[in-house]
Amino acid sequence: AIQVTQSPSSLSASVGDKVTITCRASQGIGDDLAWYRHKPGKAPELLVYAKSNLRSGVPSRFSGSGSGTDFTLTISSLQPEDFATYYCLHDYGYPLTFAGGTKVEI
Amino acid sequence: EVQVVESGGGLVQPGGSLRLSCVTSGFIFNKYYMHWVRQPPGKGLEWVANIKYDGSETNYVEFVKGRFTVSRDDARNSVFLQMNSVRADDTAIYYCVRDMGGVIAPHGKAALDIWGQGTMVTVSS
């Protein structure tokens, strides 16, 4: 099974900061990777899919990039509602796998 | 409004069974893959299973194979997760999720776009 490793596991940041989160897959997965934001007590939200496609309605401060095995989620200017846990998910064959998550704290 | 709503969670004894239901609305149900994702207390998200838009294919994570079964009923716009031989480590919030992919859009892009609020399953004696 393909493993995905996310880093860092947590980070501290301030409103307005640029934040970068990375995911590394154990083998090439093309562009079959997405990013999710999960706030406590809420359902997770899809932000970016197919590596770099911004979901409709998601603010443009979010962007995804990468290729092969290494992928990045960038938040260009952190907003108060962005303090949450972020996950990447690969969909390159079964089983799908979420990485361990990155908790973004104030 | 496009939405999915889970039900059926609760307290179940180890070795017991539980059936989760997910009713969908606001979209053409039989054109989308559907997934179940769970989150154990204090842990991250785990993909559990999915079912193809026509019900012809199901897939499972290794640790539920042979115990869980996903199915769908297009007449009721619903997807189900039958959980048998449950264990303590099956304790989690279970989310029903729509995949953007299926008949209309390409599948396999990790685009799980519509999530329910989840239903809590607790396995304990």
gemmi code that builds the backbone of each chain (N, CA, C; Angstrom):
import gemmi

chains = {
    "A": [
        ("ALA", (0.837, -1.199, 0.000), (0.000, 0.000, 0.000), (0.875, 1.254, 0.000)),
        ("ILE", (0.401, 2.271, -0.683), (1.125, 3.534, -0.744), (0.976, 4.266, 0.585)),
        ("GLN", (2.087, 4.725, 1.114), (2.073, 5.527, 2.342), (2.289, 6.987, 1.980)),
        ("VAL", (1.639, 7.857, 2.747), (1.857, 9.294, 2.593), (2.288, 9.863, 3.938)),
        ("THR", (3.367, 10.637, 3.903), (3.935, 11.225, 5.115), (3.811, 12.735, 5.027)),
        ("GLN", (3.220, 13.319, 6.047), (2.951, 14.753, 6.051), (3.857, 15.451, 7.051)),
        ("SER", (4.326, 16.639, 6.702), (5.148, 17.412, 7.620), (4.900, 18.908, 7.460)),
        ("PRO", (5.013, 19.680, 8.567), (5.244, 19.176, 9.917), (3.964, 18.598, 10.500)),
        ("SER", (4.050, 17.984, 11.660), (2.851, 17.459, 12.305), (2.071, 18.577, 12.995)),
        ("SER", (2.775, 19.636, 13.325), (2.117, 20.815, 13.886), (2.989, 22.036, 13.629)),
        ("LEU", (2.345, 23.202, 13.651), (3.095, 24.439, 13.500), (2.326, 25.569, 14.176)),
        ("SER", (3.069, 26.559, 14.578), (2.478, 27.771, 15.151), (2.655, 28.912, 14.167)),
        ("ALA", (1.604, 29.665, 13.973), (1.663, 30.770, 13.023), (0.734, 31.877, 13.463)),
        ("SER", (0.839, 33.009, 12.793), (0.002, 34.163, 13.107), (-0.847, 34.529, 11.904)),
        ("VAL", (-1.918, 35.259, 12.161), (-2.747, 35.748, 11.069), (-1.886, 36.568, 10.118)),
        ("GLY", (-2.031, 36.266, 8.830), (-1.256, 36.962, 7.811), (-0.017, 36.209, 7.362)),
        ("ASP", (0.399, 35.201, 8.122), (1.590, 34.435, 7.762), (1.336, 33.576, 6.530)),
        ("LYS", (2.415, 33.274, 5.830), (2.390, 32.283, 4.758), (2.753, 30.936, 5.375)),
        ("VAL", (1.960, 29.920, 5.064), (2.152, 28.588, 5.639), (2.309, 27.570, 4.525)),
        ("THR", (3.248, 26.669, 4.705), (3.489, 25.602, 3.733), (3.479, 24.261, 4.434)),
        ("ILE", (2.699, 23.334, 3.893), (2.600, 21.968, 4.422), (2.951, 21.011, 3.285)),
        ("THR", (3.704, 19.965, 3.597), (4.122, 19.051, 2.545), (3.660, 17.620, 2.813)),
        ("CYS", (3.455, 16.901, 1.747), (3.153, 15.470, 1.798), (4.081, 14.746, 0.839)),
        ("ARG", (4.605, 13.638, 1.306), (5.468, 12.809, 0.460), (4.874, 11.415, 0.370)),
        ("ALA", (4.714, 10.936, -0.855), (4.182, 9.595, -1.082), (5.323, 8.608, -1.229)),
        ("SER", (5.051, 7.355, -0.896), (6.092, 6.326, -0.939), (6.408, 5.885, -2.366)),
        ("GLN", (5.584, 6.284, -3.323), (5.859, 6.071, -4.732), (5.120, 7.135, -5.528)),
        ("GLY", (5.428, 7.248, -6.799), (4.759, 8.246, -7.615), (3.257, 8.028, -7.683)),
        ("ILE", (2.492, 9.103, -7.538), (1.026, 9.005, -7.540), (0.399, 9.974, -8.549)),
        ("GLY", (1.197, 10.404, -9.527), (0.649, 11.308, -10.536), (0.132, 12.574, -9.891)),
        ("ASP", (-1.122, 12.913, -10.201), (-1.717, 14.085, -9.568), (-2.892, 13.699, -8.679)),
        ("ASP", (-2.895, 12.430, -8.203), (-4.045, 11.909, -7.462), (-3.929, 12.200, -5.970)),
        ("LEU", (-3.888, 13.494, -5.642), (-3.739, 13.906, -4.260), (-4.604, 15.125, -3.997)),
        ("ALA", (-5.195, 15.167, -2.801), (-6.044, 16.276, -2.417), (-5.690, 16.736, -1.011)),
        ("TRP", (-6.149, 17.956, -0.691), (-5.925, 18.555, 0.621), (-7.258, 18.908, 1.270)),
        ("TYR", (-7.321, 18.679, 2.600), (-8.541, 18.921, 3.359), (-8.229, 19.740, 4.598)),
        ("ARG", (-9.184, 20.574, 5.004), (-9.110, 21.322, 6.253), (-10.156, 20.742, 7.196)),
        ("HIS", (-9.778, 20.506, 8.451), (-10.703, 19.913, 9.405), (-10.682, 20.708, 10.703)),
        ("LYS", (-11.807, 21.344, 10.977), (-11.956, 22.082, 12.225), (-12.636, 21.188, 13.261)),
        ("PRO", (-12.283, 21.336, 14.541), (-12.869, 20.492, 15.588), (-14.394, 20.563, 15.591)),
        ("GLY", (-15.018, 19.393, 15.656), (-16.468, 19.335, 15.732), (-17.187, 19.557, 14.412)),
        ("LYS", (-16.434, 19.751, 13.344), (-17.026, 19.984, 12.020), (-16.623, 18.876, 11.061)),
        ("ALA", (-17.304, 18.816, 9.932), (-16.903, 17.877, 8.890), (-15.673, 18.413, 8.163)),
        ("PRO", (-14.782, 17.548, 7.720), (-13.661, 17.995, 6.901), (-14.158, 18.676, 5.627)),
        ("GLU", (-13.312, 19.571, 5.084), (-13.659, 20.297, 3.865), (-12.581, 20.062, 2.809)),
        ("LEU", (-13.012, 19.769, 1.589), (-12.086, 19.655, 0.473), (-11.610, 21.043, 0.060)),
        ("LEU", (-10.295, 21.209, -0.048), (-9.720, 22.488, -0.479), (-9.178, 22.400, -1.906)),
        ("VAL", (-8.323, 21.437, -2.137), (-7.614, 21.288, -3.406), (-7.681, 19.813, -3.793)),
        ("TYR", (-7.945, 19.537, -5.070), (-7.955, 18.151, -5.540), (-7.110, 18.037, -6.798)),
        ("ALA", (-6.797, 16.804, -7.180), (-5.938, 16.563, -8.350), (-4.690, 17.432, -8.287)),
        ("LYS", (-4.089, 17.468, -7.126), (-2.815, 18.149, -6.842), (-2.935, 19.666, -6.772)),
        ("SER", (-3.609, 20.282, -7.726), (-3.543, 21.743, -7.795), (-4.847, 22.420, -8.180)),
        ("ASN", (-5.924, 21.661, -8.251), (-7.208, 22.243, -8.631), (-7.943, 22.759, -7.389)),
        ("LEU", (-8.181, 24.060, -7.378), (-8.882, 24.664, -6.250), (-10.364, 24.367, -6.377)),
        ("ARG", (-10.923, 23.820, -5.327), (-12.360, 23.538, -5.357), (-13.137, 24.847, -5.448)),
        ("SER", (-14.206, 24.831, -6.175), (-15.063, 25.997, -6.321), (-15.500, 26.519, -4.951)),
        ("GLY", (-15.319, 27.827, -4.747), (-15.728, 28.451, -3.495), (-14.632, 28.539, -2.453)),
        ("VAL", (-13.530, 27.852, -2.678), (-12.412, 27.907, -1.735), (-11.587, 29.167, -2.020)),
        ("PRO", (-11.221, 29.910, -0.982), (-10.470, 31.164, -1.211), (-9.153, 30.928, -1.939)),
        ("SER", (-8.770, 31.920, -2.711), (-7.571, 31.803, -3.543), (-6.278, 31.840, -2.746)),
        ("ARG", (-6.341, 32.086, -1.443), (-5.123, 32.034, -0.631), (-4.588, 30.606, -0.507)),
        ("PHE", (-5.457, 29.613, -0.832), (-5.027, 28.217, -0.818), (-4.530, 27.831, -2.213)),
        ("SER", (-3.417, 27.109, -2.250), (-2.942, 26.588, -3.520), (-2.194, 25.283, -3.282)),
        ("GLY", (-2.250, 24.414, -4.289), (-1.561, 23.140, -4.216), (-0.590, 22.998, -5.373)),
        ("SER", (0.518, 22.297, -5.110), (1.516, 22.085, -6.155), (2.261, 20.797, -5.875)),
        ("GLY", (3.187, 20.486, -6.796), (4.004, 19.302, -6.602), (3.905, 18.357, -7.777)),
        ("SER", (4.613, 17.246, -7.661), (4.579, 16.247, -8.722), (5.224, 14.964, -8.241)),
        ("GLY", (4.806, 13.868, -8.831), (5.425, 12.592, -8.512), (5.161, 12.130, -7.107)),
        ("THR", (6.101, 12.426, -6.202), (5.963, 11.971, -4.828), (5.859, 13.112, -3.816)),
        ("ASP", (6.165, 14.320, -4.210), (6.212, 15.440, -3.273), (5.194, 16.513, -3.628)),
        ("PHE", (4.377, 16.851, -2.632), (3.266, 17.775, -2.844), (3.233, 18.816, -1.724)),
        ("THR", (2.701, 19.995, -2.064), (2.689, 21.103, -1.121), (1.342, 21.802, -1.126)),
        ("LEU", (0.865, 22.122, 0.068), (-0.270, 23.025, 0.243), (0.288, 24.332, 0.793)),
        ("THR", (-0.057, 25.419, 0.142), (0.376, 26.733, 0.600), (-0.835, 27.585, 0.939)),
        ("ILE", (-0.775, 28.218, 2.095), (-1.777, 29.219, 2.470), (-1.040, 30.548, 2.453)),
        ("SER", (-1.390, 31.417, 1.548), (-0.568, 32.619, 1.303), (-0.672, 33.639, 2.437)),
        ("SER", (-1.827, 33.716, 3.064), (-2.023, 34.676, 4.158), (-3.041, 34.063, 5.125)),
        ("LEU", (-2.547, 33.516, 6.203), (-3.375, 32.753, 7.142), (-4.470, 33.630, 7.742)),
        ("GLN", (-5.682, 33.112, 7.741), (-6.821, 33.813, 8.318), (-7.288, 33.114, 9.585)),
        ("PRO", (-8.041, 33.791, 10.440), (-8.459, 33.165, 11.715), (-9.171, 31.833, 11.532)),
        ("GLU", (-9.942, 31.701, 10.448), (-10.688, 30.450, 10.232), (-9.802, 29.310, 9.737)),
        ("ASP", (-8.531, 29.607, 9.476), (-7.613, 28.581, 8.970), (-6.895, 27.822, 10.072)),
        ("PHE", (-7.104, 28.214, 11.312), (-6.488, 27.460, 12.401), (-7.286, 26.173, 12.559)),
        ("ALA", (-6.656, 25.073, 12.153), (-7.343, 23.798, 11.998), (-6.292, 22.726, 11.748)),
        ("THR", (-6.746, 21.506, 11.478), (-5.844, 20.430, 11.083), (-6.027, 20.163, 9.600)),
        ("TYR", (-4.919, 20.006, 8.901), (-4.923, 19.792, 7.461), (-4.424, 18.384, 7.149)),
        ("TYR", (-5.087, 17.750, 6.188), (-4.719, 16.398, 5.767), (-4.558, 16.353, 4.255)),
        ("CYS", (-3.596, 15.558, 3.817), (-3.569, 15.196, 2.404), (-4.097, 13.768, 2.272)),
        ("LEU", (-4.637, 13.472, 1.100), (-5.214, 12.163, 0.795), (-4.772, 11.763, -0.604)),
        ("HIS", (-4.277, 10.539, -0.738), (-3.955, 10.043, -2.086), (-5.056, 9.115, -2.561)),
        ("ASP", (-5.260, 9.085, -3.851), (-6.293, 8.251, -4.484), (-5.688, 7.497, -5.663)),
        ("TYR", (-4.447, 7.060, -5.467), (-3.731, 6.341, -6.531), (-3.770, 4.860, -6.221)),
        ("GLY", (-4.928, 4.256, -6.463), (-5.087, 2.856, -6.138), (-5.580, 2.665, -4.716)),
        ("TYR", (-5.987, 1.438, -4.402), (-6.564, 1.140, -3.091), (-5.540, 0.443, -2.191)),
        ("PRO", (-5.590, 0.741, -0.887), (-6.536, 1.641, -0.231), (-6.134, 3.107, -0.364)),
        ("LEU", (-7.137, 3.988, -0.390), (-6.837, 5.398, -0.262), (-6.221, 5.608, 1.125)),
        ("THR", (-5.350, 6.588, 1.235), (-4.687, 6.805, 2.513), (-4.584, 8.294, 2.822)),
        ("PHE", (-5.031, 8.647, 4.023), (-4.792, 9.987, 4.545), (-3.435, 9.998, 5.244)),
        ("ALA", (-2.737, 11.104, 5.127), (-1.538, 11.299, 5.924), (-1.943, 11.668, 7.354)),
        ("GLY", (-0.952, 11.799, 8.216), (-1.217, 11.977, 9.636), (-1.764, 13.331, 10.060)),
        ("GLY", (-1.690, 14.317, 9.188), (-2.251, 15.627, 9.496), (-1.231, 16.629, 10.007)),
        ("THR", (-1.556, 17.909, 9.804), (-0.770, 19.030, 10.327), (-1.709, 19.941, 11.093)),
        ("LYS", (-1.451, 20.123, 12.378), (-2.270, 21.010, 13.186), (-1.673, 22.406, 13.142)),
        ("VAL", (-2.446, 23.363, 12.642), (-1.997, 24.748, 12.556), (-2.590, 25.507, 13.739)),
        ("GLU", (-1.700, 25.988, 14.603), (-2.134, 26.659, 15.837), (-1.682, 28.111, 15.858)),
        ("ILE", (-2.336, 28.868, 16.640), (-1.957, 30.271, 16.813), (-0.657, 30.337, 17.624)),
    ],
    "B": [
        ("GLU", (-30.308, 21.898, -1.855), (-29.004, 21.857, -1.215), (-28.426, 20.445, -1.305)),
        ("VAL", (-27.166, 20.380, -1.686), (-26.483, 19.089, -1.767), (-26.058, 18.689, -0.361)),
        ("GLN", (-26.491, 17.518, 0.078), (-26.088, 17.087, 1.407), (-26.161, 15.579, 1.563)),
        ("VAL", (-25.430, 15.123, 2.580), (-25.484, 13.717, 2.993), (-25.654, 13.710, 4.496)),
        ("VAL", (-26.489, 12.801, 4.986), (-26.804, 12.754, 6.410), (-26.697, 11.307, 6.892)),
        ("GLU", (-25.769, 11.120, 7.848), (-25.559, 9.783, 8.394), (-26.459, 9.523, 9.596)),
        ("SER", (-26.706, 8.243, 9.837), (-27.428, 7.822, 11.028), (-27.043, 6.387, 11.339)),
        ("GLY", (-27.454, 5.928, 12.516), (-27.238, 4.534, 12.856), (-26.123, 4.277, 13.849)),
        ("GLY", (-25.379, 5.302, 14.210), (-24.312, 5.103, 15.175), (-24.858, 4.841, 16.568)),
        ("GLY", (-23.969, 4.448, 17.463), (-24.375, 4.184, 18.831), (-23.381, 3.298, 19.536)),
        ("LEU", (-23.807, 2.764, 20.667), (-22.965, 1.888, 21.478), (-23.233, 0.436, 21.081)),
        ("VAL", (-22.180, -0.297, 20.825), (-22.303, -1.710, 20.454), (-21.214, -2.480, 21.180)),
        ("GLN", (-21.531, -3.698, 21.550), (-20.565, -4.537, 22.255), (-19.556, -5.140, 21.289)),
        ("PRO", (-18.353, -5.406, 21.769), (-17.368, -6.085, 20.921), (-17.945, -7.382, 20.369)),
        ("GLY", (-17.704, -7.600, 19.084), (-18.247, -8.765, 18.406), (-19.634, -8.562, 17.837)),
        ("GLY", (-20.247, -7.447, 18.147), (-21.602, -7.173, 17.682), (-21.639, -6.553, 16.295)),
        ("SER", (-22.846, -6.147, 15.895), (-23.060, -5.588, 14.560), (-23.796, -4.267, 14.651)),
        ("LEU", (-23.593, -3.459, 13.601), (-24.238, -2.167, 13.507), (-24.357, -1.831, 12.028)),
        ("ARG", (-25.447, -1.164, 11.648), (-25.600, -0.750, 10.261), (-25.744, 0.760, 10.191)),
        ("LEU", (-24.792, 1.389, 9.530), (-24.855, 2.835, 9.324), (-25.573, 3.136, 8.018)),
        ("SER", (-26.354, 4.198, 8.044), (-27.065, 4.641, 6.845), (-26.649, 6.063, 6.497)),
        ("CYS", (-26.748, 6.377, 5.231), (-26.435, 7.717, 4.750), (-27.441, 8.078, 3.667)),
        ("VAL", (-28.275, 9.047, 3.956), (-29.262, 9.507, 2.992), (-28.725, 10.753, 2.302)),
        ("THR", (-28.805, 10.762, 0.988), (-28.286, 11.887, 0.225), (-29.417, 12.654, -0.450)),
        ("SER", (-29.150, 13.898, -0.786), (-30.136, 14.714, -1.489), (-29.438, 15.839, -2.236)),
        ("GLY", (-30.131, 16.364, -3.233), (-29.612, 17.517, -3.953), (-28.719, 17.190, -5.132)),
        ("PHE", (-28.488, 15.914, -5.415), (-27.676, 15.545, -6.570), (-28.138, 14.184, -7.097)),
        ("ILE", (-27.684, 13.858, -8.314), (-28.073, 12.602, -8.943), (-27.212, 11.494, -8.366)),
        ("PHE", (-27.765, 10.806, -7.400), (-27.002, 9.865, -6.567), (-26.277, 8.806, -7.385)),
        ("ASN", (-26.940, 8.261, -8.405), (-26.363, 7.111, -9.117), (-25.284, 7.506, -10.117)),
        ("LYS", (-24.775, 8.722, -10.020), (-23.672, 9.148, -10.880), (-22.363, 9.341, -10.118)),
        ("TYR", (-22.364, 9.038, -8.815), (-21.185, 9.319, -7.997), (-20.733, 8.111, -7.199)),
        ("TYR", (-19.395, 7.987, -7.050), (-18.838, 7.099, -6.050), (-19.191, 7.673, -4.680)),
        ("MET", (-19.311, 6.773, -3.698), (-19.530, 7.182, -2.312), (-18.513, 6.473, -1.428)),
        ("HIS", (-18.098, 7.159, -0.371), (-17.077, 6.635, 0.526), (-17.558, 6.678, 1.969)),
        ("TRP", (-16.896, 5.869, 2.808), (-16.979, 6.005, 4.263), (-15.566, 6.295, 4.765)),
        ("VAL", (-15.461, 7.307, 5.607), (-14.202, 7.719, 6.234), (-14.471, 7.797, 7.724)),
        ("ARG", (-13.483, 7.432, 8.551), (-13.707, 7.497, 9.985), (-12.586, 8.244, 10.687)),
        ("GLN", (-12.885, 8.703, 11.898), (-11.884, 9.364, 12.728), (-12.005, 8.827, 14.144)),
        ("PRO", (-11.053, 7.993, 14.569), (-11.045, 7.534, 15.961), (-10.788, 8.701, 16.901)),
        ("PRO", (-11.222, 8.600, 18.135), (-11.029, 9.700, 19.091), (-9.557, 10.093, 19.207)),
        ("GLY", (-9.269, 11.360, 19.044), (-7.920, 11.869, 19.194), (-6.967, 11.499, 18.074)),
        ("LYS", (-7.482, 10.909, 17.011), (-6.609, 10.487, 15.917), (-7.010, 11.149, 14.601)),
        ("GLY", (-6.287, 10.806, 13.541), (-6.549, 11.402, 12.244), (-7.617, 10.665, 11.456)),
        ("LEU", (-7.811, 11.136, 10.227), (-8.814, 10.549, 9.340), (-8.317, 9.234, 8.751)),
        ("GLU", (-9.241, 8.294, 8.603), (-8.924, 6.986, 8.003), (-9.967, 6.683, 6.929)),
        ("TRP", (-9.515, 6.377, 5.731), (-10.433, 5.920, 4.693), (-10.838, 4.489, 4.999)),
        ("VAL", (-12.129, 4.189, 4.872), (-12.638, 2.871, 5.240), (-13.061, 2.050, 4.010)),
        ("ALA", (-13.891, 2.645, 3.155), (-14.443, 1.877, 2.037), (-15.078, 2.813, 1.021)),
        ("ASN", (-15.285, 2.300, -0.190), (-16.072, 3.052, -1.162), (-16.871, 2.115, -2.040)),
        ("ILE", (-17.796, 2.683, -2.792), (-18.632, 1.914, -3.709), (-18.816, 2.722, -4.980)),
        ("LYS", (-18.704, 2.053, -6.097), (-18.834, 2.678, -7.394), (-20.268, 3.169, -7.616)),
        ("TYR", (-20.428, 4.114, -8.539), (-21.734, 4.736, -8.755), (-22.821, 3.743, -9.137)),
        ("ASP", (-22.428, 2.611, -9.790), (-23.443, 1.624, -10.185), (-23.479, 0.426, -9.245)),
        ("GLY", (-22.704, 0.500, -8.177), (-22.689, -0.577, -7.192), (-21.911, -1.809, -7.610)),
        ("SER", (-21.243, -1.754, -8.768), (-20.578, -2.943, -9.293), (-19.218, -3.213, -8.662)),
        ("GLU", (-18.722, -2.274, -7.908), (-17.377, -2.411, -7.327), (-17.356, -1.793, -5.938)),
        ("THR", (-16.761, -2.537, -5.020), (-16.543, -2.013, -3.671), (-15.085, -2.232, -3.297)),
        ("ASN", (-14.568, -1.375, -2.457), (-13.189, -1.463, -2.013), (-13.116, -1.160, -0.517)),
        ("TYR", (-12.168, -1.800, 0.171), (-12.069, -1.680, 1.619), (-10.614, -1.542, 2.052)),
        ("VAL", (-10.418, -0.871, 3.174), (-9.103, -0.883, 3.807), (-8.920, -2.247, 4.453)),
        ("GLU", (-7.679, -2.676, 4.555), (-7.395, -4.034, 4.996), (-8.040, -4.375, 6.333)),
        ("PHE", (-8.002, -3.448, 7.289), (-8.432, -3.804, 8.638), (-9.949, -3.920, 8.806)),
        ("VAL", (-10.735, -3.713, 7.748), (-12.175, -3.965, 7.840), (-12.632, -5.031, 6.849)),
        ("LYS", (-11.725, -5.484, 6.000), (-12.108, -6.492, 5.014), (-12.650, -7.738, 5.700)),
        ("GLY", (-13.744, -8.246, 5.180), (-14.359, -9.434, 5.748), (-15.290, -9.133, 6.911)),
        ("ARG", (-15.251, -7.909, 7.432), (-16.114, -7.535, 8.564), (-17.148, -6.474, 8.159)),
        ("PHE", (-16.743, -5.534, 7.316), (-17.623, -4.437, 6.911), (-18.056, -4.651, 5.468)),
        ("THR", (-19.280, -4.216, 5.161), (-19.795, -4.285, 3.796), (-20.484, -2.975, 3.456)),
        ("VAL", (-20.070, -2.387, 2.338), (-20.712, -1.157, 1.865), (-21.690, -1.521, 0.740)),
        ("SER", (-22.830, -0.866, 0.753), (-23.839, -1.108, -0.277), (-24.586, 0.191, -0.557)),
        ("ARG", (-25.375, 0.190, -1.610), (-26.148, 1.380, -1.939), (-27.513, 0.997, -2.473)),
        ("ASP", (-28.471, 1.897, -2.303), (-29.830, 1.707, -2.791), (-30.204, 2.974, -3.545)),
        ("ASP", (-30.158, 2.904, -4.868), (-30.424, 4.095, -5.667), (-31.861, 4.586, -5.506)),
        ("ALA", (-32.793, 3.683, -5.247), (-34.187, 4.094, -5.077), (-34.356, 4.978, -3.851)),
        ("ARG", (-33.480, 4.792, -2.869), (-33.562, 5.590, -1.643), (-32.436, 6.615, -1.552)),
        ("ASN", (-31.642, 6.733, -2.645), (-30.511, 7.682, -2.641), (-29.656, 7.508, -1.396)),
        ("SER", (-29.394, 6.269, -1.067), (-28.735, 5.975, 0.198), (-27.574, 5.014, 0.033)),
        ("VAL", (-26.617, 5.157, 0.925), (-25.496, 4.234, 1.004), (-25.431, 3.728, 2.449)),
        ("PHE", (-24.942, 2.502, 2.601), (-24.945, 1.848, 3.910), (-23.580, 1.259, 4.228)),
        ("LEU", (-23.308, 1.111, 5.513), (-22.111, 0.410, 5.952), (-22.545, -0.605, 7.016)),
        ("GLN", (-22.513, -1.874, 6.646), (-22.813, -2.938, 7.583), (-21.530, -3.315, 8.289)),
        ("MET", (-21.537, -3.176, 9.619), (-20.348, -3.420, 10.416), (-20.592, -4.659, 11.270)),
        ("ASN", (-19.848, -5.712, 11.017), (-19.963, -6.950, 11.800), (-18.670, -7.212, 12.555)),
        ("SER", (-18.759, -8.039, 13.577), (-17.577, -8.420, 14.372), (-16.777, -7.198, 14.785)),
        ("VAL", (-17.470, -6.204, 15.294), (-16.790, -4.943, 15.608), (-15.836, -5.128, 16.778)),
        ("ARG", (-14.818, -4.263, 16.781), (-13.765, -4.313, 17.804), (-13.668, -2.934, 18.451)),
        ("ALA", (-12.969, -2.881, 19.565), (-12.815, -1.601, 20.265), (-12.164, -0.557, 19.375)),
        ("ASP", (-11.235, -0.980, 18.516), (-10.551, -0.003, 17.669), (-11.385, 0.449, 16.467)),
        ("ASP", (-12.620, -0.032, 16.370), (-13.555, 0.506, 15.380), (-14.290, 1.731, 15.928)),
        ("THR", (-14.068, 2.046, 17.200), (-14.682, 3.228, 17.800), (-14.206, 4.477, 17.067)),
        ("ALA", (-15.153, 5.251, 16.547), (-14.792, 6.412, 15.725), (-16.045, 7.174, 15.324)),
        ("ILE", (-15.834, 8.378, 14.827), (-16.882, 9.078, 14.080), (-16.797, 8.566, 12.645)),
        ("TYR", (-17.917, 8.161, 12.097), (-17.966, 7.659, 10.726), (-18.645, 8.693, 9.842)),
        ("TYR", (-17.922, 9.083, 8.779), (-18.422, 10.073, 7.834), (-18.798, 9.405, 6.518)),
        ("CYS", (-19.929, 9.796, 5.995), (-20.329, 9.425, 4.637), (-19.894, 10.566, 3.722)),
        ("VAL", (-19.275, 10.233, 2.596), (-18.681, 11.272, 1.760), (-18.940, 10.999, 0.274)),
        ("ARG", (-19.300, 12.033, -0.445), (-19.441, 11.923, -1.895), (-18.110, 12.193, -2.573)),
        ("ASP", (-17.836, 11.446, -3.626), (-16.670, 11.653, -4.478), (-17.108, 12.478, -5.681)),
        ("MET", (-16.360, 13.522, -6.007), (-16.692, 14.311, -7.195), (-16.682, 13.448, -8.446)),
        ("GLY", (-15.936, 12.367, -8.415), (-15.783, 11.525, -9.596), (-16.879, 10.485, -9.717)),
        ("GLY", (-17.060, 10.051, -10.937), (-18.064, 9.036, -11.225), (-18.373, 9.054, -12.703)),
        ("VAL", (-19.637, 9.247, -13.006), (-20.061, 9.269, -14.404), (-19.712, 10.617, -15.051)),
        ("ILE", (-19.858, 11.695, -14.291), (-19.707, 13.038, -14.858), (-18.253, 13.488, -14.899)),
        ("ALA", (-17.528, 13.267, -13.815), (-16.146, 13.733, -13.710), (-15.233, 12.537, -13.483)),
        ("PRO", (-13.944, 12.676, -13.802), (-13.011, 11.560, -13.612), (-12.910, 11.147, -12.156)),
        ("HIS", (-12.854, 9.857, -11.938), (-12.679, 9.316, -10.593), (-11.191, 9.184, -10.302)),
        ("GLY", (-10.840, 9.164, -9.032), (-9.462, 8.904, -8.677), (-8.620, 10.137, -8.438)),
        ("LYS", (-9.251, 11.263, -8.237), (-8.510, 12.497, -7.992), (-8.581, 12.930, -6.532)),
        ("ALA", (-8.981, 11.994, -5.665), (-9.030, 12.245, -4.218), (-9.986, 13.377, -3.866)),
        ("ALA", (-10.957, 13.599, -4.722), (-11.859, 14.745, -4.551), (-13.132, 14.347, -3.833)),
        ("LEU", (-13.028, 14.203, -2.526), (-14.191, 13.879, -1.697), (-14.814, 15.191, -1.254)),
        ("ASP", (-15.898, 15.580, -1.931), (-16.322, 16.966, -1.794), (-17.496, 17.231, -0.860)),
        ("ILE", (-18.371, 16.290, -0.652), (-19.529, 16.510, 0.223), (-19.456, 15.535, 1.387)),
        ("TRP", (-19.334, 16.096, 2.595), (-19.199, 15.302, 3.815), (-20.429, 15.492, 4.699)),
        ("GLY", (-20.844, 14.394, 5.335), (-21.871, 14.533, 6.352), (-21.243, 15.002, 7.660)),
        ("GLN", (-22.075, 15.180, 8.669), (-21.585, 15.609, 9.970), (-21.039, 14.447, 10.793)),
        ("GLY", (-21.273, 13.239, 10.329), (-20.718, 12.078, 11.002), (-21.670, 11.462, 12.005)),
        ("THR", (-21.450, 10.175, 12.268), (-22.207, 9.463, 13.286), (-21.211, 8.689, 14.146)),
        ("MET", (-21.383, 8.774, 15.446), (-20.413, 8.195, 16.378), (-20.724, 6.740, 16.650)),
        ("VAL", (-19.714, 5.903, 16.511), (-19.824, 4.486, 16.842), (-18.880, 4.209, 18.006)),
        ("THR", (-19.422, 3.661, 19.069), (-18.612, 3.319, 20.236), (-18.722, 1.823, 20.465)),
        ("VAL", (-17.585, 1.147, 20.464), (-17.549, -0.302, 20.702), (-16.989, -0.524, 22.098)),
        ("SER", (-17.859, -0.994, 22.979), (-17.461, -1.174, 24.372), (-18.427, -2.118, 25.066)),
        ("SER", (-17.905, -2.832, 26.020), (-18.759, -3.723, 26.820), (-19.243, -3.007, 28.077)),
    ],
}
model = gemmi.Model(1)
for chain_id, residues in chains.items():
    chain = gemmi.Chain(chain_id)
    for i, (resn, *xyz) in enumerate(residues, 1):
        res = gemmi.Residue()
        res.name, res.seqid = resn, gemmi.SeqId(i, " ")
        for name, pos in zip(("N", "CA", "C"), xyz):
            atom = gemmi.Atom()
            atom.name, atom.element = name, gemmi.Element(name[0])
            atom.pos, atom.b_iso = gemmi.Position(*pos), 0.0
            res.add_atom(atom)
        chain.add_residue(res)
    model.add_chain(chain)
structure = gemmi.Structure()
structure.add_model(model)
structure.setup_entities()
